[in-house]
Amino acid sequence: MTPILQARNVTFAHSGRQILHTVSLDVLPSQTLGVIGASGSGKSTLCRLLSGLIPPDEGKILYQGQDLATASRAIRKKIRPAIQMIFQDPYGALDPRQTVREIVGEALNPAPDREARILAALAEVGLSAESAARYPKAFSGGQRQRIAIARTLITRPSVIIADEAVSALDVSTQAIVLNLLLDLQQKHGLAYVFVSHDLAVIRHMSHHIAVLEQGRIVESGLASIVLNAPTRPETRALLENSF
Ligand SMILES: Nc1ncnc2c1ncn2[C@@H]1O[C@H](COP(=O)(O)OP(=O)(O)OP(=O)(O)O)[C@@H](O)[C@H]1O
């Protein structure tokens, strides 16, 4: 299967400190790559690089084979909506002064079908049409994460990068949001990069796993193999510490 998103020998430093070292990985269409690693191992930085928010110092991020850094403006304009991110904090991620309609429709230009697309995106995440006129403060944490998901869906993305996307939610709400994400993956053939410190969540979501240790991928492969029969001591330590 041809990867939809790739990192090739990506390095990244911040304030003179090397945060990622020659990281390479493939994200396959319709599949989830779970990324695990200790705190500070570089998971969030990797997410920001993969989504094109920051450029690598060396190496490439490729979307459908196109290098994000050297693609023409026109190609970048096409790629930008295709890679979306969801963050941990469903409270901080939504502007409290905007209605849900404004938040979800933010990326859409004025168009005759704008309202229909907003309502369709809300329906896809299980929110009613009445939700559109309300403000984020009227919603629970799980509902706010649904609004954030609706905002990503509206651009019809191919890849969603979820950085600890359910970590702030209680366990039963987490399950509901994870199952919504699985349904959306099936329906739209979405690829996910899923970062979580919670291995039960990673196990539930991932087809493949990459293990980050101090900015290096030390092990990667099928989730069933990496999580059940890890070959590297770093992976075994992560798995042991999580139970
Ligand atoms: N903008 C920044 N300013 C300062 N340090 C940064 C910045 N971005 C990343 N770092 C540093 O880079 C390292 C990797 O951070 P990153 O947030 O990517 O790791 P992480 O694996 O996501 O950690 P956590 O699980 O704790 O969120 C950390 O040591 C962090 O302090």
The ligand as a Gaussian input file, in Angstrom:
#p B3LYP/6-31G(d) Opt

LIG

0 1
 N        8.672000      25.093000      21.688000
 C        9.490000      24.465000      22.529000
 N       10.201000      25.149000      23.441000
 C       11.037000      24.517000      24.277000
 N       11.224000      23.205000      24.323000
 C       10.537000      22.469000      23.466000
 C        9.627000      23.046000      22.516000
 N        9.093000      22.056000      21.808000
 C        9.626000      20.920000      22.288000
 N       10.493000      21.160000      23.274000
 C       11.270000      20.146000      24.028000
 O       11.424000      19.038000      23.159000
 C       11.301000      17.809000      23.862000
 C       10.223000      16.982000      23.226000
 O        8.964000      17.598000      23.490000
 P        7.593000      17.010000      22.972000
 O        6.516000      17.863000      23.544000
 O        7.658000      16.859000      21.503000
 O        7.595000      15.564000      23.653000
 P        6.364000      14.623000      23.993000
 O        6.869000      13.228000      23.782000
 O        5.165000      15.037000      23.239000
 O        6.174000      14.873000      25.536000
 P        4.838000      14.788000      26.446000
 O        4.407000      13.347000      26.379000
 O        5.309000      15.182000      27.804000
 O        3.861000      15.744000      25.833000
 C       11.018000      18.165000      25.294000
 O       12.201000      18.045000      26.027000
 C       10.547000      19.603000      25.241000
 O       10.906000      20.274000      26.409000

